[in-house]
Amino acid sequence: MAEISTKPNNKALVVLSGGQDSTTCLFWAKKEFKEVYAISFNYGQKHQHETAIAQSIAERAGVSFKLMDIYFISQLATNCSLTDSSIKMDKEKPEGSFPNTFVPGRNLFFLSIAAVYARSLGIRDIVTGVSQTDFSGYPDCRDSFIKSLNVSLNLAMDEQFVLHTPLMWKDKAETWEMADNLGVFDIVRNETLTCYNGVVGDGCGHCPACLLRRKGLEMYLEKKNLKH
Protein backbone atom coordinates (compact mmCIF):
# COMPACT_ATOMS: atom_id res chain seq x y z
CA MET A 1 0.00 0.00 0.00
CA ALA A 2 1.25 3.44 -0.90
CA GLU A 3 2.20 5.90 1.79
CA ILE A 4 -0.18 8.70 2.70
CA SER A 5 0.38 11.71 0.49
CA THR A 6 2.01 14.70 2.12
CA LYS A 7 0.31 17.15 -0.27
CA PRO A 8 -1.03 20.16 1.62
CA ASN A 9 -4.65 19.80 0.45
CA ASN A 10 -4.89 16.39 2.19
CA LYS A 11 -7.92 15.29 0.15
CA ALA A 12 -8.87 11.83 -1.07
CA LEU A 13 -11.36 10.30 -3.49
CA VAL A 14 -12.80 6.87 -2.64
CA VAL A 15 -14.19 4.50 -5.26
CA LEU A 16 -17.36 3.46 -3.44
CA SER A 17 -19.56 0.57 -4.55
CA GLY A 18 -21.62 0.34 -1.40
CA GLY A 19 -20.11 -3.03 -0.52
CA GLN A 20 -18.18 -4.22 2.53
CA ASP A 21 -14.71 -3.47 1.23
CA SER A 22 -15.21 -0.03 -0.28
CA THR A 23 -17.32 1.11 2.68
CA THR A 24 -14.56 0.08 5.08
CA CYS A 25 -12.10 2.00 2.91
CA LEU A 26 -14.36 5.06 2.95
CA PHE A 27 -14.20 5.25 6.73
CA TRP A 28 -10.47 4.47 6.66
CA ALA A 29 -10.05 7.48 4.37
CA LYS A 30 -12.16 9.60 6.73
CA LYS A 31 -9.63 8.83 9.44
CA GLU A 32 -6.55 9.40 7.29
CA PHE A 33 -7.56 12.49 5.28
CA LYS A 34 -9.10 15.83 6.18
CA GLU A 35 -11.45 15.97 3.20
CA VAL A 36 -12.98 12.91 1.51
CA TYR A 37 -15.05 12.50 -1.64
CA ALA A 38 -16.73 9.39 -3.06
CA ILE A 39 -17.45 8.25 -6.60
CA SER A 40 -19.69 5.38 -7.69
CA PHE A 41 -20.52 3.88 -11.07
CA ASN A 42 -23.59 2.64 -12.87
CA TYR A 43 -22.02 0.18 -15.31
CA GLY A 44 -25.07 -1.86 -16.23
CA GLN A 45 -24.85 -4.13 -13.21
CA LYS A 46 -27.94 -6.23 -12.46
CA HIS A 47 -28.37 -4.69 -9.02
CA GLN A 48 -28.22 -1.00 -9.80
CA HIS A 49 -29.69 -0.15 -6.41
CA GLU A 50 -26.16 -0.65 -5.07
CA THR A 51 -25.46 2.90 -6.24
CA ALA A 52 -28.31 4.19 -4.05
CA ILE A 53 -26.79 2.27 -1.15
CA ALA A 54 -23.39 3.81 -1.90
CA GLN A 55 -24.95 7.29 -1.91
CA SER A 56 -26.71 6.62 1.39
CA ILE A 57 -23.46 5.45 2.99
CA ALA A 58 -21.61 8.50 1.64
CA GLU A 59 -24.27 10.80 3.09
CA ARG A 60 -24.01 9.04 6.44
CA ALA A 61 -20.23 9.54 6.32
CA GLY A 62 -20.69 13.19 5.43
CA VAL A 63 -18.75 13.05 2.16
CA SER A 64 -19.54 14.46 -1.27
CA PHE A 65 -20.91 11.80 -3.65
CA LYS A 66 -20.62 11.56 -7.43
CA LEU A 67 -22.44 8.96 -9.56
CA MET A 68 -21.08 8.29 -13.05
CA ASP A 69 -23.03 6.47 -15.75
CA ILE A 70 -20.69 4.16 -17.67
CA TYR A 71 -23.21 1.68 -19.00
CA PHE A 72 -20.94 0.87 -21.93
CA ILE A 73 -19.03 -1.59 -19.72
CA SER A 74 -21.98 -3.99 -19.72
CA GLN A 75 -22.06 -3.80 -23.50
CA LEU A 76 -18.38 -4.69 -23.71
CA ALA A 77 -18.38 -7.40 -21.03
CA THR A 78 -19.82 -10.56 -22.58
CA ASN A 79 -20.57 -13.79 -20.69
CA CYS A 80 -20.69 -11.91 -17.38
CA SER A 81 -23.30 -12.97 -14.85
CA LEU A 82 -23.18 -9.63 -13.02
CA THR A 83 -24.33 -7.68 -16.08
CA ASP A 84 -26.45 -10.32 -17.88
CA SER A 85 -29.30 -11.80 -15.85
CA SER A 86 -29.71 -14.64 -18.35
CA ILE A 87 -26.33 -16.11 -17.36
CA LYS A 88 -26.20 -18.49 -14.42
CA MET A 89 -23.59 -17.44 -11.88
CA ASP A 90 -20.50 -19.60 -11.37
CA LYS A 91 -20.49 -20.93 -7.82
CA GLU A 92 -16.80 -21.82 -8.03
CA LYS A 93 -13.82 -20.61 -10.04
CA PRO A 94 -13.53 -22.68 -13.25
CA GLU A 95 -10.26 -24.54 -13.75
CA GLY A 96 -7.76 -22.33 -15.59
CA SER A 97 -10.14 -19.40 -15.98
CA PHE A 98 -12.03 -16.67 -14.12
CA PRO A 99 -15.51 -17.02 -12.60
CA ASN A 100 -18.16 -15.40 -14.77
CA THR A 101 -18.73 -12.81 -12.04
CA PHE A 102 -15.54 -11.16 -13.35
CA VAL A 103 -16.34 -7.93 -15.23
CA PRO A 104 -13.40 -7.41 -17.64
CA GLY A 105 -11.85 -3.98 -17.38
CA ARG A 106 -14.07 -2.84 -14.50
CA ASN A 107 -11.34 -1.64 -12.14
CA LEU A 108 -9.32 -0.33 -15.07
CA PHE A 109 -12.22 1.92 -16.07
CA PHE A 110 -13.25 2.76 -12.50
CA LEU A 111 -9.82 3.94 -11.43
CA SER A 112 -9.06 5.74 -14.70
CA ILE A 113 -12.32 7.68 -14.56
CA ALA A 114 -11.82 8.32 -10.85
CA ALA A 115 -8.38 9.78 -11.58
CA VAL A 116 -9.78 12.18 -14.19
CA TYR A 117 -12.49 13.28 -11.75
CA ALA A 118 -9.98 13.56 -8.91
CA ARG A 119 -7.77 15.76 -11.06
CA SER A 120 -10.69 18.16 -11.62
CA LEU A 121 -11.04 18.47 -7.85
CA GLY A 122 -7.33 18.91 -7.22
CA ILE A 123 -7.15 15.48 -5.56
CA ARG A 124 -4.13 13.23 -5.96
CA ASP A 125 -5.00 10.46 -3.48
CA ILE A 126 -7.43 7.79 -4.69
CA VAL A 127 -8.63 4.93 -2.50
CA THR A 128 -9.92 1.56 -3.71
CA GLY A 129 -10.99 -1.55 -1.78
CA VAL A 130 -9.35 -4.19 -3.96
CA SER A 131 -7.63 -7.11 -2.26
CA GLN A 132 -5.24 -9.72 -3.61
CA THR A 133 -5.83 -11.94 -0.57
CA ASP A 134 -9.55 -12.55 -1.19
CA PHE A 135 -9.94 -11.65 -4.85
CA SER A 136 -11.74 -14.61 -6.43
CA GLY A 137 -9.13 -14.81 -9.16
CA TYR A 138 -9.91 -11.35 -10.58
CA PRO A 139 -6.70 -10.07 -12.23
CA ASP A 140 -7.62 -6.41 -11.77
CA CYS A 141 -7.54 -6.78 -7.98
CA ARG A 142 -3.87 -7.69 -7.89
CA ASP A 143 -1.19 -5.45 -6.42
CA SER A 144 0.85 -5.64 -9.65
CA PHE A 145 -2.08 -4.24 -11.64
CA ILE A 146 -2.66 -1.37 -9.21
CA LYS A 147 1.02 -0.40 -9.23
CA SER A 148 1.14 -0.56 -13.03
CA LEU A 149 -2.01 1.53 -13.42
CA ASN A 150 -0.71 4.07 -10.92
CA VAL A 151 2.33 4.62 -13.12
CA SER A 152 0.19 4.79 -16.28
CA LEU A 153 -2.21 7.35 -14.82
CA ASN A 154 0.66 9.57 -13.73
CA LEU A 155 2.20 9.37 -17.20
CA ALA A 156 -1.13 9.91 -18.95
CA MET A 157 -1.95 13.11 -17.05
CA ASP A 158 1.49 14.21 -15.88
CA GLU A 159 0.29 14.01 -12.29
CA GLN A 160 1.38 12.47 -9.01
CA PHE A 161 -1.59 10.28 -8.15
CA VAL A 162 -1.30 7.77 -5.33
CA LEU A 163 -3.60 4.74 -5.49
CA HIS A 164 -4.22 3.56 -1.92
CA THR A 165 -5.26 -0.05 -1.30
CA PRO A 166 -5.80 -0.43 2.47
CA LEU A 167 -7.15 -3.98 2.08
CA MET A 168 -4.66 -5.34 -0.45
CA TRP A 169 -3.06 -7.83 1.95
CA LYS A 170 -6.02 -8.35 4.28
CA ASP A 171 -8.42 -11.31 4.19
CA LYS A 172 -12.12 -10.85 4.96
CA ALA A 173 -11.66 -11.54 8.68
CA GLU A 174 -9.06 -8.77 8.87
CA THR A 175 -11.36 -6.47 6.89
CA TRP A 176 -14.13 -7.03 9.46
CA GLU A 177 -11.59 -6.27 12.18
CA MET A 178 -10.66 -3.01 10.48
CA ALA A 179 -14.32 -2.00 10.24
CA ASP A 180 -14.76 -2.75 13.92
CA ASN A 181 -11.66 -0.76 14.86
CA LEU A 182 -12.99 2.16 12.82
CA GLY A 183 -16.27 2.00 14.73
CA VAL A 184 -18.41 1.11 11.71
CA PHE A 185 -18.90 -2.65 12.16
CA ASP A 186 -22.71 -2.37 12.34
CA ILE A 187 -22.90 -0.08 9.31
CA VAL A 188 -20.78 -2.47 7.25
CA ARG A 189 -22.69 -5.54 8.39
CA ASN A 190 -26.23 -4.20 8.09
CA GLU A 191 -26.18 -1.51 5.41
CA THR A 192 -23.71 -2.61 2.73
CA LEU A 193 -24.41 -4.69 -0.38
CA THR A 194 -21.85 -7.37 -1.19
CA CYS A 195 -24.26 -10.11 -2.31
CA TYR A 196 -24.25 -11.07 -6.00
CA ASN A 197 -28.01 -11.63 -5.70
CA GLY A 198 -28.61 -8.10 -4.46
CA VAL A 199 -29.55 -8.80 -0.83
CA VAL A 200 -28.39 -6.09 1.60
CA GLY A 201 -26.57 -6.91 4.84
CA ASP A 202 -25.75 -10.56 5.43
CA GLY A 203 -26.97 -11.31 1.91
CA CYS A 204 -28.47 -14.41 0.35
CA GLY A 205 -26.02 -16.68 2.15
CA HIS A 206 -25.11 -18.90 -0.78
CA CYS A 207 -23.51 -16.86 -3.58
CA PRO A 208 -19.66 -16.75 -3.68
CA ALA A 209 -19.53 -13.19 -2.31
CA CYS A 210 -21.79 -14.05 0.63
CA LEU A 211 -19.90 -17.24 1.44
CA LEU A 212 -16.59 -15.35 1.52
CA ARG A 213 -18.05 -12.53 3.58
CA ARG A 214 -19.72 -14.91 6.05
CA LYS A 215 -16.58 -17.02 6.48
CA GLY A 216 -14.55 -13.91 7.27
CA LEU A 217 -17.18 -12.65 9.70
CA GLU A 218 -17.29 -15.94 11.58
CA MET A 219 -13.49 -16.07 11.77
CA TYR A 220 -13.32 -12.53 13.11
CA LEU A 221 -16.10 -12.99 15.67
CA GLU A 222 -14.47 -16.21 16.90
CA LYS A 223 -11.14 -14.42 17.28
CA LYS A 224 -12.83 -11.49 19.06
CA ASN A 225 -14.70 -13.80 21.44
CA LEU A 226 -11.51 -15.66 22.30
CA LYS A 227 -9.92 -12.38 23.34
CA HIS A 228 -12.76 -11.77 25.77
RAZINOR-V820075 format. One record per residue. SS is DSSP state (~ for helix, > for strand, _ for the rest). Layout:
SS ; SS
This chain:
_ ; _ ; _ ; _ ; _ ; _ ; _ ; _ ; _ ; _ ; > ; > ; > ; > ; > ; _ ; _ ; _ ; _ ; ~ ; ~ ; ~ ; ~ ; ~ ; ~ ; ~ ; ~ ; ~ ; ~ ; ~ ; ~ ; ~ ; _ ; _ ; > ; > ; > ; > ; > ; > ; > ; > ; _ ; _ ; _ ; _ ; _ ; _ ; ~ ; ~ ; ~ ; ~ ; ~ ; ~ ; ~ ; ~ ; ~ ; ~ ; ~ ; ~ ; ~ ; _ ; _ ; > ; > ; > ; > ; > ; > ; _ ; _ ; ~ ; ~ ; ~ ; ~ ; ~ ; _ ; _ ; _ ; _ ; _ ; _ ; _ ; _ ; _ ; _ ; _ ; _ ; _ ; _ ; _ ; _ ; _ ; _ ; _ ; _ ; _ ; _ ; _ ; _ ; _ ; _ ; _ ; _ ; _ ; ~ ; ~ ; ~ ; ~ ; ~ ; ~ ; ~ ; ~ ; ~ ; ~ ; ~ ; ~ ; ~ ; ~ ; ~ ; _ ; _ ; _ ; _ ; > ; > ; > ; _ ; _ ; _ ; _ ; _ ; _ ; _ ; _ ; _ ; _ ; _ ; ~ ; ~ ; ~ ; _ ; ~ ; ~ ; ~ ; ~ ; ~ ; ~ ; ~ ; ~ ; ~ ; ~ ; ~ ; ~ ; ~ ; ~ ; ~ ; _ ; _ ; _ ; _ ; > ; > ; > ; _ ; _ ; _ ; _ ; _ ; _ ; _ ; ~ ; ~ ; ~ ; ~ ; ~ ; ~ ; ~ ; ~ ; ~ ; ~ ; _ ; _ ; _ ; ~ ; ~ ; ~ ; ~ ; ~ ; ~ ; ~ ; _ ; _ ; _ ; _ ; _ ; _ ; _ ; _ ; _ ; _ ; _ ; _ ; _ ; _ ; _ ; _ ; ~ ; ~ ; ~ ; ~ ; ~ ; ~ ; ~ ; ~ ; ~ ; ~ ; ~ ; ~ ; ~ ; ~ ; ~ ; ~ ; ~ ; ~ ; ~ ; ~ ; _
